[in-house]
């Protein structure tokens, strides 16, 4: 769903409609791939 909305808002008519209707601009999502690390930086895991 989010990918379809992202593609739609990337077109000229989609940008026009989303601005006129006051809809949010979606952020591109990072997808998992085998060659990429899961995190960009270090992970701090705290437990009590």
PDB file of N, CA, C, O and CB in Angstrom:
ATOM      1  N   UNK A   1       0.825  -1.196   0.000  1.00  0.00           N
ATOM      2  CA  UNK A   1       0.000   0.000   0.000  1.00  0.00           C
ATOM      3  C   UNK A   1       0.865   1.254   0.000  1.00  0.00           C
ATOM      4  O   UNK A   1       0.644   2.149  -0.817  1.00  0.00           O
ATOM      5  CB  UNK A   1      -0.936   0.001   1.206  1.00  0.00           C
ATOM      6  N   UNK A   2       1.833   1.339   0.886  1.00  0.00           N
ATOM      7  CA  UNK A   2       2.654   2.545   0.980  1.00  0.00           C
ATOM      8  C   UNK A   2       3.459   2.752  -0.302  1.00  0.00           C
ATOM      9  O   UNK A   2       3.665   3.891  -0.722  1.00  0.00           O
ATOM     10  CB  UNK A   2       3.597   2.461   2.192  1.00  0.00           C
ATOM     11  N   UNK A   3       3.913   1.671  -0.925  1.00  0.00           N
ATOM     12  CA  UNK A   3       4.694   1.813  -2.151  1.00  0.00           C
ATOM     13  C   UNK A   3       3.837   2.366  -3.289  1.00  0.00           C
ATOM     14  O   UNK A   3       4.309   3.186  -4.077  1.00  0.00           O
ATOM     15  CB  UNK A   3       5.301   0.465  -2.555  1.00  0.00           C
ATOM     16  N   UNK A   4       2.613   1.935  -3.377  1.00  0.00           N
ATOM     17  CA  UNK A   4       1.716   2.441  -4.407  1.00  0.00           C
ATOM     18  C   UNK A   4       1.436   3.930  -4.198  1.00  0.00           C
ATOM     19  O   UNK A   4       1.420   4.713  -5.147  1.00  0.00           O
ATOM     20  CB  UNK A   4       0.403   1.646  -4.410  1.00  0.00           C
ATOM     21  N   UNK A   5       1.220   4.297  -2.955  1.00  0.00           N
ATOM     22  CA  UNK A   5       0.976   5.707  -2.626  1.00  0.00           C
ATOM     23  C   UNK A   5       2.224   6.538  -2.914  1.00  0.00           C
ATOM     24  O   UNK A   5       2.119   7.660  -3.409  1.00  0.00           O
ATOM     25  CB  UNK A   5       0.558   5.861  -1.139  1.00  0.00           C
ATOM     26  N   UNK A   6       3.402   5.998  -2.608  1.00  0.00           N
ATOM     27  CA  UNK A   6       4.660   6.693  -2.884  1.00  0.00           C
ATOM     28  C   UNK A   6       4.831   6.921  -4.383  1.00  0.00           C
ATOM     29  O   UNK A   6       5.213   8.013  -4.806  1.00  0.00           O
ATOM     30  CB  UNK A   6       5.851   5.892  -2.328  1.00  0.00           C
ATOM     31  N   UNK A   7       4.555   5.910  -5.177  1.00  0.00           N
ATOM     32  CA  UNK A   7       4.650   6.061  -6.634  1.00  0.00           C
ATOM     33  C   UNK A   7       3.640   7.088  -7.151  1.00  0.00           C
ATOM     34  O   UNK A   7       3.953   7.889  -8.032  1.00  0.00           O
ATOM     35  CB  UNK A   7       4.424   4.706  -7.328  1.00  0.00           C
ATOM     36  N   UNK A   8       2.423   7.055  -6.591  1.00  0.00           N
ATOM     37  CA  UNK A   8       1.384   7.990  -7.018  1.00  0.00           C
ATOM     38  C   UNK A   8       1.772   9.427  -6.697  1.00  0.00           C
ATOM     39  O   UNK A   8       1.587  10.316  -7.528  1.00  0.00           O
ATOM     40  CB  UNK A   8       0.052   7.646  -6.354  1.00  0.00           C
ATOM     41  N   UNK A   9       2.304   9.666  -5.509  1.00  0.00           N
ATOM     42  CA  UNK A   9       2.674  11.028  -5.130  1.00  0.00           C
ATOM     43  C   UNK A   9       3.920  11.505  -5.865  1.00  0.00           C
ATOM     44  O   UNK A   9       4.240  12.693  -5.819  1.00  0.00           O
ATOM     45  CB  UNK A   9       2.899  11.110  -3.631  1.00  0.00           C
ATOM     46  N   UNK A  10       4.621  10.615  -6.533  1.00  0.00           N
ATOM     47  CA  UNK A  10       5.780  11.000  -7.325  1.00  0.00           C
ATOM     48  C   UNK A  10       5.419  11.501  -8.715  1.00  0.00           C
ATOM     49  O   UNK A  10       6.270  12.042  -9.421  1.00  0.00           O
ATOM     50  CB  UNK A  10       6.715   9.843  -7.443  1.00  0.00           C
ATOM     51  N   UNK A  11       4.162  11.324  -9.113  1.00  0.00           N
ATOM     52  CA  UNK A  11       3.724  11.810 -10.419  1.00  0.00           C
ATOM     53  C   UNK A  11       3.184  13.229 -10.284  1.00  0.00           C
ATOM     54  O   UNK A  11       2.814  13.655  -9.190  1.00  0.00           O
ATOM     55  CB  UNK A  11       2.649  10.874 -11.025  1.00  0.00           C
ATOM     56  N   UNK A  12       3.139  13.952 -11.382  1.00  0.00           N
ATOM     57  CA  UNK A  12       2.650  15.341 -11.349  1.00  0.00           C
ATOM     58  C   UNK A  12       1.190  15.428 -10.889  1.00  0.00           C
ATOM     59  O   UNK A  12       0.883  16.243 -10.019  1.00  0.00           O
ATOM     60  CB  UNK A  12       2.791  15.980 -12.736  1.00  0.00           C
ATOM     61  N   UNK A  13       0.273  14.611 -11.447  1.00  0.00           N
ATOM     62  CA  UNK A  13      -1.109  14.687 -10.959  1.00  0.00           C
ATOM     63  C   UNK A  13      -1.232  14.264  -9.491  1.00  0.00           C
ATOM     64  O   UNK A  13      -2.036  14.819  -8.742  1.00  0.00           O
ATOM     65  CB  UNK A  13      -2.013  13.810 -11.822  1.00  0.00           C
ATOM     66  N   UNK A  14      -0.430  13.284  -9.093  1.00  0.00           N
ATOM     67  CA  UNK A  14      -0.465  12.832  -7.701  1.00  0.00           C
ATOM     68  C   UNK A  14       0.013  13.906  -6.740  1.00  0.00           C
ATOM     69  O   UNK A  14      -0.587  14.106  -5.684  1.00  0.00           O
ATOM     70  CB  UNK A  14       0.380  11.586  -7.534  1.00  0.00           C
ATOM     71  N   UNK A  15       1.092  14.601  -7.097  1.00  0.00           N
ATOM     72  CA  UNK A  15       1.578  15.709  -6.257  1.00  0.00           C
ATOM     73  C   UNK A  15       0.524  16.799  -6.144  1.00  0.00           C
ATOM     74  O   UNK A  15       0.283  17.335  -5.063  1.00  0.00           O
ATOM     75  CB  UNK A  15       2.885  16.298  -6.830  1.00  0.00           C
ATOM     76  N   UNK A  16      -0.098  17.118  -7.265  1.00  0.00           N
ATOM     77  CA  UNK A  16      -1.135  18.151  -7.265  1.00  0.00           C
ATOM     78  C   UNK A  16      -2.285  17.763  -6.339  1.00  0.00           C
ATOM     79  O   UNK A  16      -2.715  18.563  -5.508  1.00  0.00           O
ATOM     80  CB  UNK A  16      -1.661  18.388  -8.693  1.00  0.00           C
ATOM     81  N   UNK A  17      -2.781  16.535  -6.483  1.00  0.00           N
ATOM     82  CA  UNK A  17      -3.917  16.099  -5.665  1.00  0.00           C
ATOM     83  C   UNK A  17      -3.572  16.011  -4.188  1.00  0.00           C
ATOM     84  O   UNK A  17      -4.364  16.429  -3.343  1.00  0.00           O
ATOM     85  CB  UNK A  17      -4.416  14.757  -6.145  1.00  0.00           C
ATOM     86  N   UNK A  18      -2.410  15.476  -3.866  1.00  0.00           N
ATOM     87  CA  UNK A  18      -2.066  15.346  -2.450  1.00  0.00           C
ATOM     88  C   UNK A  18      -1.883  16.709  -1.795  1.00  0.00           C
ATOM     89  O   UNK A  18      -2.232  16.880  -0.627  1.00  0.00           O
ATOM     90  CB  UNK A  18      -0.793  14.515  -2.287  1.00  0.00           C
ATOM     91  N   UNK A  19      -1.346  17.678  -2.521  1.00  0.00           N
ATOM     92  CA  UNK A  19      -1.229  19.037  -1.958  1.00  0.00           C
ATOM     93  C   UNK A  19      -2.598  19.663  -1.753  1.00  0.00           C
ATOM     94  O   UNK A  19      -2.865  20.263  -0.711  1.00  0.00           O
ATOM     95  CB  UNK A  19      -0.379  19.934  -2.876  1.00  0.00           C
ATOM     96  N   UNK A  20      -3.470  19.522  -2.755  1.00  0.00           N
ATOM     97  CA  UNK A  20      -4.802  20.127  -2.664  1.00  0.00           C
ATOM     98  C   UNK A  20      -5.641  19.491  -1.558  1.00  0.00           C
ATOM     99  O   UNK A  20      -6.428  20.177  -0.906  1.00  0.00           O
ATOM    100  CB  UNK A  20      -5.529  20.001  -3.999  1.00  0.00           C
ATOM    101  N   UNK A  21      -5.478  18.194  -1.346  1.00  0.00           N
ATOM    102  CA  UNK A  21      -6.258  17.498  -0.322  1.00  0.00           C
ATOM    103  C   UNK A  21      -5.600  17.547   1.048  1.00  0.00           C
ATOM    104  O   UNK A  21      -6.205  17.132   2.036  1.00  0.00           O
ATOM    105  CB  UNK A  21      -6.471  16.062  -0.725  1.00  0.00           C
ATOM    106  N   UNK A  22      -4.376  18.046   1.124  1.00  0.00           N
ATOM    107  CA  UNK A  22      -3.680  18.137   2.410  1.00  0.00           C
ATOM    108  C   UNK A  22      -3.175  16.798   2.924  1.00  0.00           C
ATOM    109  O   UNK A  22      -3.030  16.610   4.132  1.00  0.00           O
ATOM    110  CB  UNK A  22      -4.588  18.742   3.431  1.00  0.00           C
ATOM    111  N   UNK A  23      -2.904  15.867   2.015  1.00  0.00           N
ATOM    112  CA  UNK A  23      -2.412  14.547   2.414  1.00  0.00           C
ATOM    113  C   UNK A  23      -0.910  14.599   2.662  1.00  0.00           C
ATOM    114  O   UNK A  23      -0.215  15.425   2.071  1.00  0.00           O
ATOM    115  CB  UNK A  23      -2.741  13.492   1.336  1.00  0.00           C
ATOM    116  N   UNK A  24      -0.404  13.729   3.527  1.00  0.00           N
ATOM    117  CA  UNK A  24       1.034  13.751   3.822  1.00  0.00           C
ATOM    118  C   UNK A  24       1.857  13.196   2.667  1.00  0.00           C
ATOM    119  O   UNK A  24       1.380  12.388   1.871  1.00  0.00           O
ATOM    120  CB  UNK A  24       1.325  12.954   5.089  1.00  0.00           C
ATOM    121  N   UNK A  25       3.104  13.651   2.596  1.00  0.00           N
ATOM    122  CA  UNK A  25       4.055  13.103   1.628  1.00  0.00           C
ATOM    123  C   UNK A  25       4.728  11.906   2.281  1.00  0.00           C
ATOM    124  O   UNK A  25       5.289  12.039   3.368  1.00  0.00           O
ATOM    125  CB  UNK A  25       5.116  14.181   1.175  1.00  0.00           C
ATOM    126  N   UNK A  26       4.686  10.749   1.650  1.00  0.00           N
ATOM    127  CA  UNK A  26       5.289   9.562   2.256  1.00  0.00           C
ATOM    128  C   UNK A  26       6.812   9.594   2.169  1.00  0.00           C
ATOM    129  O   UNK A  26       7.385  10.120   1.215  1.00  0.00           O
ATOM    130  CB  UNK A  26       4.759   8.303   1.583  1.00  0.00           C
ATOM    131  N   UNK A  27       7.444   9.030   3.168  1.00  0.00           N
ATOM    132  CA  UNK A  27       8.902   8.892   3.162  1.00  0.00           C
ATOM    133  C   UNK A  27       9.254   7.566   2.493  1.00  0.00           C
ATOM    134  O   UNK A  27       8.612   6.552   2.767  1.00  0.00           O
ATOM    135  CB  UNK A  27       9.490   8.963   4.617  1.00  0.00           C
ATOM    136  N   UNK A  28      10.256   7.556   1.625  1.00  0.00           N
ATOM    137  CA  UNK A  28      10.673   6.289   1.022  1.00  0.00           C
ATOM    138  C   UNK A  28      11.165   5.332   2.103  1.00  0.00           C
ATOM    139  O   UNK A  28      11.964   5.714   2.959  1.00  0.00           O
ATOM    140  CB  UNK A  28      11.778   6.522  -0.037  1.00  0.00           C
ATOM    141  N   UNK A  29      10.690   4.095   2.062  1.00  0.00           N
ATOM    142  CA  UNK A  29      11.058   3.101   3.059  1.00  0.00           C
ATOM    143  C   UNK A  29      12.293   2.335   2.611  1.00  0.00           C
ATOM    144  O   UNK A  29      12.445   2.013   1.432  1.00  0.00           O
ATOM    145  CB  UNK A  29       9.895   2.136   3.317  1.00  0.00           C
ATOM    146  N   UNK A  30      13.166   2.050   3.558  1.00  0.00           N
ATOM    147  CA  UNK A  30      14.331   1.209   3.261  1.00  0.00           C
ATOM    148  C   UNK A  30      13.879  -0.243   3.278  1.00  0.00           C
ATOM    149  O   UNK A  30      13.248  -0.694   4.233  1.00  0.00           O
ATOM    150  CB  UNK A  30      15.496   1.449   4.290  1.00  0.00           C
ATOM    151  N   UNK A  31      14.194  -0.946   2.251  1.00  0.00           N
ATOM    152  CA  UNK A  31      13.816  -2.357   2.147  1.00  0.00           C
ATOM    153  C   UNK A  31      15.010  -3.234   2.473  1.00  0.00           C
ATOM    154  O   UNK A  31      16.158  -2.838   2.270  1.00  0.00           O
ATOM    155  CB  UNK A  31      13.276  -2.684   0.736  1.00  0.00           C
ATOM    156  N   UNK A  32      14.732  -4.426   2.979  1.00  0.00           N
ATOM    157  CA  UNK A  32      15.785  -5.371   3.323  1.00  0.00           C
ATOM    158  C   UNK A  32      16.390  -5.927   2.044  1.00  0.00           C
ATOM    159  O   UNK A  32      15.682  -6.194   1.073  1.00  0.00           O
ATOM    160  CB  UNK A  32      15.239  -6.514   4.218  1.00  0.00           C
ATOM    161  N   UNK A  33      17.699  -6.099   2.053  1.00  0.00           N
ATOM    162  CA  UNK A  33      18.385  -6.798   0.972  1.00  0.00           C
ATOM    163  C   UNK A  33      19.535  -7.588   1.588  1.00  0.00           C
ATOM    164  O   UNK A  33      20.036  -7.239   2.656  1.00  0.00           O
ATOM    165  CB  UNK A  33      18.903  -5.796  -0.127  1.00  0.00           C
ATOM    166  N   UNK A  34      19.941  -8.635   0.920  1.00  0.00           N
ATOM    167  CA  UNK A  34      20.930  -9.555   1.484  1.00  0.00           C
ATOM    168  C   UNK A  34      22.287  -8.899   1.706  1.00  0.00           C
ATOM    169  O   UNK A  34      22.984  -9.262   2.653  1.00  0.00           O
ATOM    170  CB  UNK A  34      21.093 -10.751   0.577  1.00  0.00           C
ATOM    171  N   UNK A  35      22.680  -7.963   0.883  1.00  0.00           N
ATOM    172  CA  UNK A  35      24.002  -7.368   0.986  1.00  0.00           C
ATOM    173  C   UNK A  35      24.109  -6.188   1.932  1.00  0.00           C
ATOM    174  O   UNK A  35      25.216  -5.734   2.222  1.00  0.00           O
ATOM    175  CB  UNK A  35      24.438  -6.945  -0.339  1.00  0.00           C
ATOM    176  N   UNK A  36      22.993  -5.684   2.418  1.00  0.00           N
ATOM    177  CA  UNK A  36      23.008  -4.496   3.282  1.00  0.00           C
ATOM    178  C   UNK A  36      22.952  -4.884   4.747  1.00  0.00           C
ATOM    179  O   UNK A  36      22.307  -5.870   5.104  1.00  0.00           O
ATOM    180  CB  UNK A  36      21.836  -3.571   2.945  1.00  0.00           C
ATOM    181  N   UNK A  37      23.626  -4.115   5.605  1.00  0.00           N
ATOM    182  CA  UNK A  37      23.505  -4.383   7.038  1.00  0.00           C
ATOM    183  C   UNK A  37      22.104  -3.998   7.528  1.00  0.00           C
ATOM    184  O   UNK A  37      21.441  -3.144   6.940  1.00  0.00           O
ATOM    185  CB  UNK A  37      24.592  -3.609   7.833  1.00  0.00           C
ATOM    186  N   UNK A  38      21.672  -4.639   8.608  1.00  0.00           N
ATOM    187  CA  UNK A  38      20.348  -4.369   9.149  1.00  0.00           C
ATOM    188  C   UNK A  38      20.252  -2.953   9.706  1.00  0.00           C
ATOM    189  O   UNK A  38      19.240  -2.278   9.518  1.00  0.00           O
ATOM    190  CB  UNK A  38      20.006  -5.381  10.233  1.00  0.00           C
ATOM    191  N   UNK A  39      21.296  -2.506  10.386  1.00  0.00           N
ATOM    192  CA  UNK A  39      21.326  -1.168  10.969  1.00  0.00           C
ATOM    193  C   UNK A  39      22.444  -0.350  10.343  1.00  0.00           C
ATOM    194  O   UNK A  39      23.454  -0.896   9.899  1.00  0.00           O
ATOM    195  CB  UNK A  39      21.506  -1.241  12.496  1.00  0.00           C
ATOM    196  N   UNK A  40      22.254   0.971  10.311  1.00  0.00           N
ATOM    197  CA  UNK A  40      23.294   1.856   9.791  1.00  0.00           C
ATOM    198  C   UNK A  40      24.390   2.107  10.814  1.00  0.00           C
ATOM    199  O   UNK A  40      25.542   2.336  10.446  1.00  0.00           O
ATOM    200  CB  UNK A  40      22.688   3.175   9.355  1.00  0.00           C
ATOM    201  N   UNK A  41      24.047   2.068  12.081  1.00  0.00           N
ATOM    202  CA  UNK A  41      25.011   2.379  13.131  1.00  0.00           C
ATOM    203  C   UNK A  41      24.957   1.353  14.247  1.00  0.00           C
ATOM    204  O   UNK A  41      24.353   0.292  14.094  1.00  0.00           O
ATOM    205  CB  UNK A  41      24.758   3.771  13.690  1.00  0.00           C
ATOM    206  N   UNK A  42      25.593   1.672  15.379  1.00  0.00           N
ATOM    207  CA  UNK A  42      25.600   0.739  16.500  1.00  0.00           C
ATOM    208  C   UNK A  42      24.236   0.682  17.192  1.00  0.00           C
ATOM    209  O   UNK A  42      23.427   1.602  17.073  1.00  0.00           O
ATOM    210  CB  UNK A  42      26.680   1.133  17.504  1.00  0.00           C
ATOM    211  N   UNK A  43      24.002  -0.397  17.905  1.00  0.00           N
ATOM    212  CA  UNK A  43      22.764  -0.602  18.645  1.00  0.00           C
ATOM    213  C   UNK A  43      23.078  -0.624  20.131  1.00  0.00           C
ATOM    214  O   UNK A  43      23.964  -1.359  20.567  1.00  0.00           O
ATOM    215  CB  UNK A  43      22.059  -1.914  18.210  1.00  0.00           C
ATOM    216  N   UNK A  44      22.369   0.165  20.905  1.00  0.00           N
ATOM    217  CA  UNK A  44      22.515   0.189  22.352  1.00  0.00           C
ATOM    218  C   UNK A  44      21.293  -0.489  22.937  1.00  0.00           C
ATOM    219  O   UNK A  44      20.177   0.014  22.804  1.00  0.00           O
ATOM    220  CB  UNK A  44      22.679   1.651  22.898  1.00  0.00           C
ATOM    221  N   UNK A  45      21.491  -1.627  23.584  1.00  0.00           N
ATOM    222  CA  UNK A  45      20.394  -2.411  24.139  1.00  0.00           C
ATOM    223  C   UNK A  45      20.509  -2.379  25.658  1.00  0.00           C
ATOM    224  O   UNK A  45      21.455  -2.929  26.222  1.00  0.00           O
ATOM    225  CB  UNK A  45      20.412  -3.881  23.601  1.00  0.00           C
ATOM    226  N   UNK A  46      19.562  -1.746  26.313  1.00  0.00           N
ATOM    227  CA  UNK A  46      19.574  -1.629  27.770  1.00  0.00           C
ATOM    228  C   UNK A  46      18.452  -2.468  28.362  1.00  0.00           C
ATOM    229  O   UNK A  46      17.338  -2.490  27.838  1.00  0.00           O
ATOM    230  CB  UNK A  46      19.436  -0.152  28.206  1.00  0.00           C
ATOM    231  N   UNK A  47      18.750  -3.154  29.451  1.00  0.00           N
ATOM    232  CA  UNK A  47      17.727  -3.921  30.156  1.00  0.00           C
ATOM    233  C   UNK A  47      17.764  -3.559  31.626  1.00  0.00           C
ATOM    234  O   UNK A  47      18.783  -3.102  32.145  1.00  0.00           O
ATOM    235  CB  UNK A  47      17.932  -5.445  29.962  1.00  0.00           C
ATOM    236  N   UNK A  48      16.657  -3.766  32.277  1.00  0.00           N
ATOM    237  CA  UNK A  48      16.596  -3.460  33.711  1.00  0.00           C
ATOM    238  C   UNK A  48      16.524  -4.738  34.516  1.00  0.00           C
ATOM    239  O   UNK A  48      16.466  -4.692  35.744  1.00  0.00           O
ATOM    240  CB  UNK A  48      15.389  -2.565  34.031  1.00  0.00           C
TER     241      UNK A  48
END
